[in-house]
Amino acid sequence: MRLTVFWDRMRQQFGEAYAESVAKDYVMAELDGRTIEQALADGESAKKVWHAVVATFNVPSRLQ
């Protein structure tokens, strides 16, 4: 998954402004206690991070 696709799905799921807030502030157990931004900065793939988002939030099937 490309980062552009990842961020597009994040914006579809959370809205334009809230997607950035979730990525910056929400610590996820599925990402070993990191935020989305931290996980991506650490080199985790966008696909792995997106799967963590799907596991944590109620993401509609069309975005999974």
C-alpha positions as a printed NumPy array, in Angstrom:
array([[  0.   ,   0.   ,   0.   ],
       [  1.311,   3.419,  -0.905],
       [  1.317,   6.224,   1.634],
       [ -1.008,   8.234,  -0.584],
       [ -3.581,   5.43 ,  -0.43 ],
       [ -3.069,   5.109,   3.327],
       [ -3.708,   8.816,   3.931],
       [ -6.676,   8.823,   1.568],
       [ -8.256,   6.01 ,   3.577],
       [ -7.438,   7.774,   6.846],
       [ -9.206,  10.92 ,   5.601],
       [-12.196,   8.899,   4.406],
       [-12.438,   7.162,   7.771],
       [-11.83 ,  10.095,  10.128],
       [-12.301,  13.255,   8.083],
       [ -9.695,  15.702,   6.834],
       [ -8.654,  17.327,  10.12 ],
       [ -9.285,  14.462,  12.527],
       [ -7.188,  11.967,  10.523],
       [ -4.039,  13.947,  11.296],
       [ -4.982,  14.182,  14.962],
       [ -5.558,  10.425,  15.22 ],
       [ -2.228,   9.759,  13.516],
       [ -0.373,  12.091,  15.837],
       [ -2.075,  11.494,  19.176],
       [ -3.652,   8.022,  19.373],
       [ -1.328,   5.385,  20.839],
       [ -2.169,   1.962,  19.462],
       [ -1.45 ,  -1.368,  21.135],
       [ -1.328,  -2.993,  17.688],
       [  1.636,  -0.759,  16.882],
       [  3.536,  -1.691,  20.05 ],
       [  2.41 ,   1.411,  21.917],
       [  3.268,   3.845,  19.132],
       [  1.204,   6.351,  17.26 ],
       [  0.616,   6.014,  13.534],
       [  3.126,   8.778,  12.868],
       [  5.753,   7.082,  15.044],
       [  5.215,   3.693,  13.405],
       [  5.517,   5.147,   9.9  ],
       [  8.615,   7.136,  10.909],
       [ 10.125,   3.93 ,  12.307],
       [  9.743,   2.31 ,   8.895],
       [  6.609,   0.212,   9.394],
       [  4.815,  -0.373,   6.117],
       [  1.682,   1.637,   5.418],
       [ -0.153,  -1.66 ,   4.913],
       [  0.769,  -2.931,   8.386],
       [ -0.207,   0.377,   9.962],
       [ -3.522,   0.387,   8.089],
       [ -4.268,  -3.134,   9.349],
       [ -3.687,  -1.825,  12.888],
       [ -6.14 ,   1.02 ,  12.226],
       [ -8.722,  -1.472,  10.949],
       [ -8.223,  -3.65 ,  14.043],
       [ -8.588,  -0.669,  16.395],
       [-11.399,   1.362,  14.852],
       [-14.742,   0.512,  13.292],
       [-13.587,   0.82 ,   9.68 ],
       [-16.216,   0.074,   7.022],
       [-15.5  ,  -2.905,   4.805],
       [-15.195,  -0.713,   1.696],
       [-12.03 ,   0.811,   3.203],
       [-10.494,  -2.396,   4.479]])
